[in-house]
């Protein structure tokens, strides 16, 4: 599943290839991906140009002169850039054709991804954006902010790190890695974190996500990048997907449990309750 580092990598690559090209056609082959009015989208995206691509958490935000197109990749979403005359592949659901006969194609095996097309002035009114928390690499992620968010929270920290209203952009892979680096047990309740725990959580989040972005994200079974980009952060994973292997710090065996229905990997020695 693409997380913040993978989405940021896609954003950077797309910015180099599709900006300032007039959109002359859009084909919607699976309309349930579009959460906006289909006719409003089809009628107004034509003759627009993507002038910038932004990101908040796991959302890509394609900016035109008048609109924003928000895209969430969810589990398996990918973008491909192909020539117009290339055959449409299975699972290519939304196809933008530019004036130079190049296409941007949204590919999604599971069809879980979502797109929202809105006027620029409506972005801050969009509930899905308004409710998002602070990003892990933001300077606004402070001890006071996180302490306030975690007070009275009886849920385990693994689940709280996946709550996008608290920290925006962390997913299953990086939540495991952040907790390991911060030496916090995934089942520890949010309300039981000390100030030192919170400080370590923030510094770990920043360090891991910055490093993952530098390396183009993590390429594993649940996420392989498109656009000719292959992430390399999987080579630095400390606990995720390492069940039964020795901890790099203490040689204890990494174990896997389920937390909130999600596979969770940790070192029982380094991450004591």
TORRO-802996 format. One line per field, with one value per atom (N, C-alpha, C): z, x, y. Coordinates in pm, 1 decimal, always signed. Each point is the difference from the previous one (the first is absolute). Layout:
TORRO-802996
z <- (Z  ...);
x <- (X  ...);
y <- (Y  ...);
END
This chain:
TORRO-802996
z <- (+0.0  +0.0  +0.0  -96.7  -0.6  +123.1  +67.4  +116.2  -37.2  +97.0  -27.6  -86.7  +26.0  -76.7  -144.8  -22.0  -135.9  -77.9  +66.1  -65.4  -34.1  +89.2  -27.0  -119.0  -11.3  -113.2  -130.7  -0.8  -119.3  -37.0  +100.8  -24.7  -70.3  +50.6  -55.9  -142.9  -26.9  -135.4  -97.8  +39.6  -88.3  -32.1  +98.4  -22.0  -113.7  -18.5  -103.9  -139.6  -6.2  -128.6  -54.9  +84.6  -54.1  +21.6  +58.6  +25.9  -128.6  +1.1  -106.7  -137.0  +2.1  -124.1  +0.7  -107.2  -6.2  -6.2  +83.5  -0.1  -107.1  -97.4  -111.1  +9.5  +88.4  +9.9  +133.4  +56.2  +117.1  -19.6  +21.2  -9.4  +140.0  +38.4  +130.3  -23.4  +26.8  -29.0  +121.3  +116.0  +122.6  +84.5  -8.0  +54.7  +151.9  +68.0  +146.0  +68.5  -76.0  +55.3  +20.3  -83.8  +6.4  +102.2  +106.1  +103.5  -28.7  -99.4  -37.9  -106.3  -36.4  -109.7  -128.5  -65.3  -117.4  -112.3  -26.3  -108.9  +30.0  +126.1  +40.4  -23.9  +33.7  -18.5  -148.4  -79.5  -141.4  -77.9  +33.7  -75.8  +33.6  +122.9  +43.8  +0.9  -5.4  -2.9  -139.0  -102.8  -137.2  -17.5  -67.6  -27.3  +122.5  +113.0  +115.5  -13.1  +78.9  +8.0  +146.1  +25.8  +135.0  +16.1  +83.2  +18.3  +121.8  +85.7  +114.9  +54.7  +73.0  +70.2  +144.7  +90.8  +141.9  +69.4  +128.8  +76.2  +142.2  +57.1  +143.8  +47.3  +86.6  +42.6  -120.0  -14.6  -110.2  -119.7  +5.4  -110.4  -96.7  -127.2  -104.6  -37.3  -20.4  -37.4  -130.7  -110.1  -131.3  -13.7  -23.0  -8.3  -145.6  -38.6  -128.3  +29.3  -102.2  +23.1  +83.8  -13.3  +64.1  +99.0  -4.1  +76.4  +70.7  +92.1  +58.4  -29.4  -39.3  -11.6  +107.6  +98.0  +109.5  -32.1  +25.1  -32.4  +117.4  +46.1  +107.5  -59.5  +9.4  -64.0  +74.4  +126.6  +85.3  -3.5  -31.5  +13.0  -118.1  -121.5  -116.6  -111.7  +26.0  -105.9  -49.6  -131.4  -62.8  -118.6  -38.1  -121.0  -101.1  -126.7  -110.1  -105.1  -63.4  -111.9  -126.4  -96.5  -122.5  -121.6  -116.1  -123.2  -24.5  -69.7  -20.0  -72.4  -91.8  -81.8  +66.8  +120.4  +69.7  +46.7  -13.2  +42.0  +146.8  +29.6  +138.6  +74.2  +105.2  +77.4  +96.7  +41.8  +101.6  +126.6  +62.5  +125.2  -19.8  -123.9  -22.9  -7.3  +99.8  +17.2  -37.8  +18.8  -35.6  -87.5  -118.7  -94.4  -43.5  +29.1  -44.7  -124.8  -106.0  -122.0  -14.4  -21.7  -15.0  -148.1  -26.3  -138.4  -77.5  +70.0  -69.3  -20.8  +16.6  -20.7  +104.4  +114.2  +114.2  +95.6  +63.3  +93.9  +140.9  +95.4  +140.9  +37.2  +43.4  +24.6  +146.6  +59.8  +138.0  -2.3  +61.8  +1.0  +143.4  +18.7  +135.9  -3.9  +41.3  -6.2  +84.4  +118.7  +90.6  -13.4  -72.7  -22.0  +129.2  +95.7  +126.9  -2.4  -96.3  -5.7  -21.4  +36.3  -13.5  -61.8  -77.9  -53.6  +31.1  +33.9  +28.6  -80.2  -79.0  -85.4  +52.2  +41.1  +63.3  -45.7  +16.2  -17.9  +106.7  -34.8  +95.3  +132.3  -7.2  +121.6  +95.8  -49.3  +84.0  +71.4  -24.2  +58.6  +152.2  +61.3  +146.6  +61.8  -84.2  +49.5  -3.1  -67.4  -19.5  +130.3  +50.6  +131.4  +5.6  -109.0  -0.7  +16.4  -36.4  +15.4  +133.7  +36.5  +124.6  +123.2  -0.3  +120.9  +13.9  -101.7  +5.2  +106.1  +63.0  +100.5  -64.4  +80.6  -46.4  -57.5  -103.4  -62.7  +89.6  -11.7  +86.7  -22.1  -117.4  -27.9  +21.3  +48.3  +20.4  +131.7  -1.5  +123.2  +99.3  -48.8  +88.1  +83.9  -31.1  +81.9  +124.2  +105.5  +122.2  +116.0  +108.7  +119.8  +51.6  +3.5  +50.0  -86.3  -133.3  -90.8  +22.8  +0.3  +9.8  +139.4  +101.1  +137.3  +13.9  -60.9  +4.7  -76.4  -113.2  -81.6  +67.3  +80.7  +58.5  +140.2  +62.0  +136.7  +2.8  +98.0  +18.7  -110.3  -86.5  -105.4  +53.3  +7.0  +51.0  -111.0  -123.0  -112.7  -1.7  -58.1  -10.8  -96.6  +24.5  -81.4  -147.0  -31.8  -141.3  -70.7  +63.4  -59.1  -7.5  +101.6  +3.2  -107.2  -30.1  -106.9  -137.1  -11.8  -127.4  -10.8  +105.9  +0.7  -69.6  -119.8  -81.0  +56.3  +97.0  +62.8  +106.1  +35.2  +98.6  -71.8  -70.3  -86.7  -140.9  -92.6  -135.8  -92.2  -40.7  -100.3  +37.1  +128.8  +40.0  -32.0  -48.6  -23.7  +75.4  -37.1  +77.7  +8.0  -112.3  -2.3  +92.1  -22.7  +73.3  +146.3  +30.4  +140.6  +78.2  -58.8  +65.4  +21.0  -103.9  +6.3  +98.9  +3.3  +93.1  +144.5  +28.5  +136.1  +43.4  -93.4  +34.8  +32.3  -83.9  +22.5  +130.1  +31.6  +122.9  +123.4  -20.7  +108.6  +76.8  -76.5  +57.3  -43.2  +94.4  -30.0  -76.3  -106.9  -80.6  +75.3  +110.9  +77.2  +114.5  +18.5  +106.1  -29.0  +100.4  -18.8  -18.6  -82.8  -26.0  +125.4  +91.3  +121.7  +94.5  -23.8  +88.2  -49.3  -113.8  -50.2  +88.2  +27.6  +74.8  -96.9  +55.4  -84.5  -82.3  +60.3  -72.7  -113.8  +25.4  -106.1  -117.7  +31.0  -104.8  -76.4  +71.5  -64.4  -95.2  +46.5  -83.7  -119.3  +20.2  -107.6  -111.0  +38.2  -98.2  -75.9  +73.3  -66.8  -89.9  +42.6  -81.0  -127.0  +13.7  -116.8  -104.4  +44.4  -92.7  -69.1  +79.0  -55.7  -100.3  +34.0  -86.4  -129.1  +9.6  -120.9  -91.3  +56.9  -83.3  -72.2  +70.2  -61.2  -106.2  +27.6  -97.0  -127.0  +13.1  -117.1  -80.5  +69.1  -68.1  -85.8  +49.7  -67.8  -92.2  -20.1  -94.7  +52.7  +133.7  +58.8  +18.7  +23.7  +28.7  -104.2  -69.3  -101.6  +57.4  +31.5  +47.6  -75.3  +37.1  -74.8  -10.3  +108.5  +0.2  -70.6  -33.7  -74.6  -86.7  -130.3  -91.2  -79.8  -4.3  -65.0  -150.3  -63.5  -145.3  -43.5  -121.4  -50.6  +1.8  -2.1  -4.2  +130.5  +110.6  +130.3  +86.8  +60.5  +93.9  +134.2  +104.3  +133.2  +54.9  +90.5  +57.7  +152.2  +61.1  +146.4  +58.8  -79.3  +51.3  +45.8  -51.9  +39.9  +141.3  +53.9  +132.2  +104.4  -36.8  +95.8  +117.3  +120.3  +120.8  +54.5  -14.7  +55.2  -98.2  -82.8  -86.0  -95.0  -0.9  -83.3  +40.7  +123.0  +42.9  +110.5  +0.5  +101.9  +6.1  +122.0  +19.7  -23.1  -55.5  -21.8  +123.9  +10.5  +116.5  -7.5  +114.0  +10.2  -24.7  -78.9  -30.0  +123.5  +100.2  +119.9  +108.9  +20.5  +117.5  -29.8  -124.7  -43.6  +46.3  +71.8  +34.3  -129.9  -1.5  -119.4  -15.7  -119.8  -31.4  -2.4  +62.0  -0.3  -69.5  -40.3  -68.4  +78.2  +20.9  +62.4  -84.3  +32.9  -65.7  +94.0  -49.5  +76.7  -86.9  +46.9  -80.2  -136.7  -8.2  -127.3  -91.0  +41.7  -83.6  +52.9  -89.3  +39.8  +53.7  +114.7  +70.7  +42.2  -34.8  +26.9  +101.7  +98.5  +99.8  +70.7  +71.1  +81.1  +144.7  +59.0  +138.4  +103.3  -37.9  +92.8  -9.5  -119.9  -18.6  +28.3  -18.4  +15.1  +114.8  +118.0  +116.1  +41.5  +60.0  +47.8  +120.1);
x <- (+84.6  -84.6  +88.2  -18.7  +80.0  -26.4  +107.7  -11.0  +61.9  +23.5  +40.8  +126.0  +99.3  +124.6  -21.2  -82.6  -26.3  -81.1  -99.7  -82.4  +85.2  +89.6  +89.5  +90.4  +46.4  +83.6  -77.4  -123.9  -84.6  -21.1  -26.4  -21.6  +120.5  +117.9  +120.5  +26.0  -23.8  +22.4  -102.6  -126.0  -103.7  +23.2  +46.3  +24.1  +98.9  +92.2  +101.7  -52.9  -118.2  -42.1  -133.9  -88.5  -133.9  -47.1  +82.7  -47.0  -8.7  -97.3  -15.9  -28.9  -74.1  -48.5  -151.8  -58.1  -145.8  -64.5  -101.5  -77.2  -107.8  +4.4  -96.1  -107.7  +21.1  -97.8  +16.6  -109.1  +7.9  -94.8  +49.2  -81.3  -18.0  -125.0  -31.4  -56.9  +79.8  -38.9  -59.2  +17.3  -62.3  -36.4  -127.6  -37.3  -10.3  +2.8  -11.8  +124.9  +107.9  +120.2  -21.5  -82.4  -26.3  -109.9  +30.8  -98.9  -75.4  +45.8  -69.2  -104.7  -77.5  -94.9  +77.7  -32.8  +74.9  -4.0  -116.9  -12.0  +76.5  -3.2  +76.2  +149.3  +45.5  +140.2  +36.3  -77.2  +32.6  -7.5  -97.5  -18.9  +103.8  +48.8  +85.7  +149.2  +37.3  +141.7  +59.9  -84.7  +47.4  +51.6  +113.3  +69.5  +70.4  -8.0  +79.1  +141.0  +92.6  +135.9  +35.1  +74.2  +52.1  +118.7  -16.1  +106.4  +87.0  -47.4  +79.1  -61.4  +79.9  -51.0  +47.8  -95.1  +29.7  -34.6  +19.3  -32.2  -32.4  -98.8  -21.8  -22.0  +90.2  -8.0  +7.4  -99.3  -3.1  -81.2  -45.9  -77.2  +91.3  -7.5  +59.6  -100.3  +48.1  -88.8  +50.7  -67.6  +33.8  -67.0  +80.8  -53.6  -8.6  -115.9  -14.2  -24.6  -24.9  -24.3  -125.0  -98.2  -129.4  -44.0  +64.3  -49.9  +113.0  -40.9  +88.3  -58.4  +86.5  -36.8  +76.7  -71.9  +62.3  -4.1  +111.0  +10.3  +60.3  -72.6  +49.7  +21.2  +121.8  +35.5  -51.5  -34.3  -46.9  +95.1  -49.6  +81.7  +95.2  -49.9  +77.3  +7.0  -40.5  -3.0  +138.8  +12.5  +125.9  -30.5  +98.3  -10.8  +104.4  -41.4  +90.5  -9.9  +110.4  +1.6  +30.0  -92.2  +13.6  -40.4  +43.7  -43.7  -147.3  -66.4  -144.1  -37.4  +84.8  -35.9  +32.6  +54.3  +24.0  -131.8  -18.1  -125.9  -31.0  -129.1  -42.1  +14.4  +78.4  +25.0  -115.2  -9.2  -98.7  +28.1  -106.2  +7.3  +44.9  +8.9  +20.7  -138.4  -34.6  -138.7  -26.5  +99.0  -15.9  +118.8  -28.6  +107.2  -12.5  +104.4  +6.9  +88.2  -51.8  +78.8  +39.2  +130.0  +51.5  +16.1  +19.3  +6.7  +118.2  +101.7  +115.8  -14.4  -124.2  -32.1  +63.4  +37.2  +44.4  -118.3  -10.2  -110.5  +52.7  -78.5  +22.1  -109.5  +38.9  -98.1  +2.5  -120.1  -14.1  -35.3  +86.4  -12.3  -27.0  -101.0  -35.5  -63.9  +77.2  -46.9  -125.2  -2.2  -112.6  -111.7  +24.9  -100.7  -40.5  +92.3  -30.5  +33.0  +82.7  +44.0  -114.9  +21.5  -104.1  +56.0  -83.6  +32.4  -114.6  +37.7  -98.9  +38.2  -92.5  +24.6  -82.3  +67.9  -70.1  +57.7  -79.0  +50.7  +104.7  +97.1  +108.0  -52.6  -99.7  -51.2  -64.1  -30.4  -69.0  +93.8  +130.7  +93.1  -7.6  +2.0  +0.0  -134.5  -101.9  -131.3  -14.5  +92.8  -9.9  +30.5  -97.1  +12.4  +117.4  +25.6  +108.3  +136.2  +11.3  +125.0  +2.0  -113.2  -7.6  +34.7  -38.4  +15.4  +139.7  +85.8  +131.9  +88.8  +81.1  +93.8  +124.4  +102.6  +125.5  +90.5  +74.9  +89.0  +120.1  +55.4  +111.8  +126.8  +15.5  +121.1  -22.4  -117.5  -31.3  +59.2  +44.4  +47.6  -113.5  -123.7  -116.5  -29.0  +68.6  -15.5  +86.7  -59.8  +72.8  -45.1  +73.9  -36.0  -136.9  -24.5  -128.7  -115.9  +19.3  -106.0  -31.4  +102.9  -21.7  -48.0  +50.2  -44.4  -149.9  -46.6  -142.5  -82.6  +51.6  -71.9  -8.5  +100.5  +6.7  -58.8  -27.0  -52.5  -135.1  -16.7  -123.4  -24.6  +100.8  -17.1  +40.1  -97.3  +25.6  +37.0  -4.7  +35.7  +150.8  +43.3  +144.0  +67.8  +128.3  +71.2  +5.6  +6.0  +2.1  -125.4  -115.5  -124.3  -4.0  +53.5  -2.2  +89.9  +110.8  +87.4  -64.0  -95.0  -70.5  -121.9  -31.3  -112.3  +45.0  -51.8  +46.6  -41.8  -90.0  -38.2  +100.9  +91.5  +104.3  +129.8  +55.8  +115.7  -40.5  +16.8  -50.4  +107.6  -15.1  +89.4  +69.0  +0.7  +62.0  -93.0  +58.9  -74.5  +64.3  -34.3  +39.2  +151.5  +67.9  +145.0  +71.5  -25.8  +75.0  -43.0  -123.7  -41.6  +83.2  +22.4  +84.2  +141.3  +53.8  +138.8  +15.8  -97.6  +5.2  -5.2  -90.1  -11.7  +127.6  +61.4  +124.9  +109.7  +15.8  +105.4  -22.8  -128.4  -33.2  -2.6  +18.6  -0.4  -132.8  -108.8  -134.8  -71.4  -54.5  -75.4  -126.7  -33.5  -117.5  -132.5  -4.6  -123.5  -8.4  +102.6  -2.6  -109.3  -80.1  -110.2  +51.8  -70.2  +39.7  +8.6  -93.6  -2.8  +116.0  +69.1  +110.0  +137.6  +4.2  +127.7  +55.5  +128.0  +66.7  +41.9  +43.7  +50.0  +119.8  +84.3  +115.0  -44.7  -102.4  -55.9  -45.6  -72.2  -55.0  +112.6  +99.5  +115.9  +68.4  +18.4  +63.0  -86.5  -131.4  -93.3  +10.0  +7.4  +8.3  +132.5  +109.9  +130.7  +13.2  -56.8  +4.9  -83.1  -117.5  -86.1  +70.0  +58.7  +67.5  +117.5  +82.8  +119.9  -34.6  -96.9  -33.8  -66.9  -93.8  -69.7  +93.2  +83.9  +96.9  +93.2  +46.7  +88.6  -74.1  -122.7  -78.2  -23.9  -25.9  -19.5  +129.5  +112.8  +130.0  +22.2  -48.6  +22.4  -115.2  -95.4  -108.0  -109.2  -7.4  -105.3  +43.6  -98.1  +24.5  -69.2  +75.1  -56.3  -9.8  -122.8  -25.4  -122.2  -49.0  -110.0  -121.8  -32.3  -121.5  +16.5  +124.7  +18.1  +124.4  -17.5  +112.3  -26.9  +97.5  -18.4  -11.9  -63.9  -4.8  +92.7  -12.7  +73.0  +150.8  +43.3  +142.2  +72.3  -73.6  +60.5  -10.3  +110.5  -1.1  +53.1  -81.0  +43.3  +107.5  +82.2  +109.4  -5.1  -103.7  -3.3  -22.4  -53.4  -19.3  +131.5  +111.7  +130.1  +38.6  -73.7  +31.0  -107.8  -97.9  -104.7  +60.2  -38.0  +53.5  -89.0  -131.9  -90.4  -107.8  -50.6  -114.0  +35.9  -86.4  +14.9  +121.3  +50.2  +119.7  -32.8  -121.5  -40.9  +96.5  +46.5  +88.2  +146.7  +30.8  +139.4  +54.0  +130.7  +62.9  -3.9  -27.8  +3.8  +143.1  +14.1  +132.7  +66.1  -80.9  +54.7  +39.4  -84.9  +21.0  -3.2  -26.2  -6.0  -124.8  -91.0  -128.4  -78.9  -86.7  -78.1  -114.2  -14.6  -112.3  -127.5  -104.6  -127.0  -108.0  -103.6  -113.4  -127.0  -77.3  -131.4  -100.2  -126.7  -103.4  -43.7  -0.7  -49.6  -102.5  -125.0  -104.4  -15.4  +28.5  -12.8  +120.3  +102.8  +118.1  +119.2  +72.0  +121.9  +99.8  +57.8  +87.8  +125.9  +113.9  +128.5  +77.3  +62.1  +76.4  +99.0  +92.9  +96.5  -45.0  -31.1  -51.1  +103.2  +127.4  +103.6  +23.7  +10.9  +23.6  -125.8  -117.5  -125.9  -82.2  +51.4  -67.7  -118.6  -99.8  -116.4  +38.8);
y <- (-120.0  +120.0  +125.0  +90.4  +121.7  +86.4  +38.5  +87.7  +134.4  +84.8  +136.8  +8.0  -84.4  +6.4  -41.3  -102.8  -45.2  +103.9  +58.7  +102.1  +122.6  +37.1  +112.3  -30.2  -123.4  -39.3  +10.4  -48.7  +10.0  +146.4  +83.5  +143.0  +62.9  -28.0  +60.9  -45.3  -127.0  -51.5  +56.8  +2.8  +53.2  +147.7  +75.6  +143.3  +24.3  -91.6  +16.5  -33.7  -63.2  -55.9  +48.4  +51.4  +28.8  +143.5  +86.0  +136.7  +81.6  +93.5  +100.2  -60.7  -109.6  -61.4  +4.1  +47.9  +11.1  -138.1  -19.0  -124.7  +10.1  -88.8  +6.5  -107.2  -96.9  -109.2  -70.6  -47.9  -86.0  -117.3  -118.5  -121.3  -57.1  -20.5  -57.0  -139.6  -99.6  -137.6  -70.4  +60.9  -52.3  +121.2  +38.8  +130.5  +5.4  -116.6  +1.8  +56.3  +11.6  +61.8  +149.5  +60.8  +143.4  +27.3  +73.2  +30.2  +129.9  +76.4  +123.1  -32.0  +101.4  -15.0  -29.3  -110.3  -44.6  +103.9  +55.7  +97.5  +127.7  +42.2  +118.6  -24.4  -119.2  -35.9  -3.5  -73.5  -17.6  +131.3  +82.1  +124.1  +106.6  -1.5  +110.4  -30.9  -127.5  -33.2  +22.3  -4.9  +19.4  +142.6  +12.5  +126.6  +58.6  -68.1  +40.9  -58.9  +52.9  -52.6  -23.4  -104.9  -17.5  +94.3  +101.2  +98.8  -30.6  -89.0  -43.3  -128.0  -75.1  -118.2  +11.1  +4.4  +12.4  -131.1  -2.8  -120.0  +38.8  -65.9  +6.4  -142.8  -47.5  -139.7  -92.0  -85.6  -96.0  +50.0  +124.4  +57.8  +75.2  -32.2  +82.0  +107.8  +122.1  +110.4  +60.2  -32.4  +53.9  +136.5  +102.8  +135.7  +46.0  +53.6  +67.6  +147.9  +78.9  +143.0  +23.9  -86.9  +24.3  -107.7  -116.5  -114.3  -74.3  -86.7  -99.8  -137.7  -91.7  -140.7  -74.9  -52.0  -73.7  -148.8  -67.0  -141.9  -76.1  -100.9  -87.8  -138.0  -52.6  -126.4  -122.7  +18.2  -109.2  -120.2  -121.2  -120.4  -21.8  +14.9  -43.0  +103.8  +122.8  +99.8  +38.4  +18.9  +40.2  +91.1  +79.1  +80.7  -45.9  -1.8  -31.1  +110.2  +28.6  +93.9  -79.7  +6.7  -79.1  +83.3  -43.5  +63.5  -32.2  +90.7  -12.4  -129.3  -45.3  -116.5  -133.6  +3.9  -126.4  -58.9  -132.2  -62.6  +26.8  +9.8  +19.6  -132.5  +1.4  -121.7  -25.9  -123.5  -35.6  +80.5  +47.8  +77.2  +144.7  +49.4  +142.6  +65.0  +78.3  +43.6  +145.9  +86.5  +141.1  +37.5  +56.1  +33.1  +145.8  +78.8  +138.2  +5.7  +60.6  +16.8  +145.8  +24.2  +135.1  +34.1  +127.1  +47.3  -56.5  -49.2  -58.0  -150.7  -50.6  -141.7  -92.9  +56.6  -78.9  -15.2  -115.0  -23.0  -26.3  +43.1  -33.8  -98.0  -119.5  -105.6  -43.3  -0.5  -47.2  -147.5  -80.1  -146.6  -43.5  -85.6  -40.4  -138.4  -100.7  -138.6  -21.1  +58.9  -22.7  +102.5  +105.9  +105.4  +71.7  +7.4  +66.1  +149.1  +42.1  +138.9  +96.3  +127.1  +101.2  +127.7  +67.8  +131.8  +96.1  +122.2  +104.3  +123.7  +50.0  +116.9  +116.8  +107.2  +112.3  +132.8  +105.4  +134.9  +29.0  +82.9  +28.6  +54.3  +84.7  +64.3  -99.1  -119.7  -98.3  -97.1  +12.1  -96.8  -2.3  +117.0  +6.7  -35.4  -15.7  -41.7  -152.4  -65.6  -144.9  -72.0  -73.6  -63.3  -97.5  -71.4  -97.7  +65.2  +125.9  +73.2  +73.8  +58.3  +78.1  -82.9  -126.6  -81.6  -62.5  +17.3  -62.3  +63.6  -82.8  +49.4  +58.8  +21.1  +59.1  -109.5  +33.8  -97.2  -30.6  -120.2  -38.8  +81.9  +61.1  +78.1  +149.2  +36.5  +141.7  +51.1  +125.5  +63.5  +23.1  -9.5  +17.1  -123.5  -109.8  -121.0  +17.4  +51.8  +33.5  -88.8  +6.4  -76.3  +43.6  +130.3  +49.3  -47.3  +5.0  -45.1  -147.3  -84.1  -144.0  -40.0  +69.0  -28.3  +24.2  +108.6  +31.8  -103.4  -45.7  -97.9  -137.5  -32.6  -134.8  -9.7  +112.8  -5.8  -71.2  -83.9  -78.6  -102.5  -24.2  -99.7  -136.9  -90.8  -133.8  -98.4  +45.2  -86.7  -23.8  -114.1  -27.0  +96.9  +26.1  +97.6  -37.9  -127.8  -38.3  +51.2  -16.7  +47.6  +152.8  +65.2  +146.8  +60.1  -67.8  +49.8  -13.7  -91.8  -17.6  +91.0  +72.2  +93.5  +128.4  +22.5  +113.6  +135.6  +0.5  +127.7  +42.4  -91.1  +32.2  +34.0  -97.7  +24.1  -41.3  +90.3  -16.4  -55.9  -126.1  -54.5  -129.3  -35.9  -125.9  -116.6  -108.2  -122.3  -114.9  -121.6  -116.6  -19.8  +16.3  -22.1  +97.7  +129.1  +101.4  +9.7  -36.7  -2.4  -101.7  -118.0  -101.1  +52.5  +63.0  +47.1  +115.5  +89.4  +112.7  -49.4  -93.0  -52.6  -71.5  -72.1  -69.3  +100.8  +98.8  +99.4  +77.7  +24.6  +73.2  -89.7  -132.4  -99.3  -0.5  +3.0  -1.5  -127.4  -71.6  -123.1  +37.9  -73.1  +35.9  -5.5  -76.0  -10.4  +101.3  +78.7  +100.4  +101.7  +32.1  +93.3  +142.5  +75.4  +137.3  +84.2  -19.1  +81.1  -30.0  -111.4  -39.5  +44.7  +69.7  +46.5  +111.7  -6.5  +106.2  +111.4  +111.9  +108.4  -46.7  -84.7  -52.7  -91.4  -83.0  -85.0  +85.3  +107.3  +86.3  +68.8  +46.1  +62.6  -98.6  -123.1  -102.7  -36.9  -1.0  -31.0  +104.1  +126.3  +108.4  -5.3  -13.7  -2.6  -122.7  -112.1  -122.1  +14.2  +59.1  +21.3  +85.4  +110.5  +91.1  -68.5  -69.3  -63.4  -108.7  -84.2  -113.1  +46.0  +91.6  +44.3  +79.9  +83.6  +73.6  -96.2  -101.8  -98.4  -81.1  -38.1  -77.6  +80.8  +129.5  +85.3  +9.1  +13.7  +4.4  -124.2  -114.9  -127.4  -39.6  +90.8  -27.2  -90.0  -13.8  -81.8  -144.3  -86.0  -140.7  -85.9  -81.6  -89.1  -140.3  -41.4  -135.7  -50.9  -114.7  -61.6  +90.5  +71.1  +80.8  +133.5  +35.2  +123.9  -9.7  +5.9  +16.8  +124.8  +88.4  +128.6  -16.6  +96.0  +6.5  +112.4  +45.6  +115.7  -21.8  -125.5  -27.9  +23.6  +8.4  +26.9  -124.6  -39.1  -111.8  +48.1  -13.4  +41.6  -91.8  +56.0  -77.1  -5.8  +59.0  +3.1  -138.8  -93.3  -136.3  -61.5  +49.7  -52.0  +45.4  +97.8  +52.5  -31.9  -81.0  -35.6  -77.3  +40.4  -61.5  -111.8  +15.2  -101.3  -44.9  +89.1  -34.2  -115.1  -101.8  -120.0  -85.4  +17.6  -74.0  -101.5  -49.6  -96.5  -119.1  -30.9  -114.5  +29.8  +116.3  +37.5  +71.7  +7.7  +61.0  +152.2  +61.4  +145.5  +47.4  +105.6  +52.1  +61.5  +36.0  +64.0  -99.6  -103.0  -86.2  -150.0  -36.4  -141.0  -74.9  +65.5  -62.4  -21.7  -100.6  -28.6  +101.2  +51.7  +88.9  -82.5  +50.4  -72.9  +81.7  -69.9  +63.5  -25.6  +104.6  -11.7  +78.2  -12.3  +79.3  +111.3  +121.2  +114.0  +71.7  +0.3  +62.3  -63.4  -129.9  -71.0  +14.2  +74.6  +21.7  -78.5  -65.4  -69.5  +101.3  -30.6  +93.3  -73.5  +56.8  -63.6  +84.4  -67.5  +72.7  -92.0  +61.0  -74.9  +2.9  -116.3  -2.1  +44.0  +2.3  +42.9  +151.1  +50.4  +144.5  +82.8  -61.9  +72.4  -59.9  +10.8  -58.4  +86.0  -64.4  +74.0  +86.8);
END
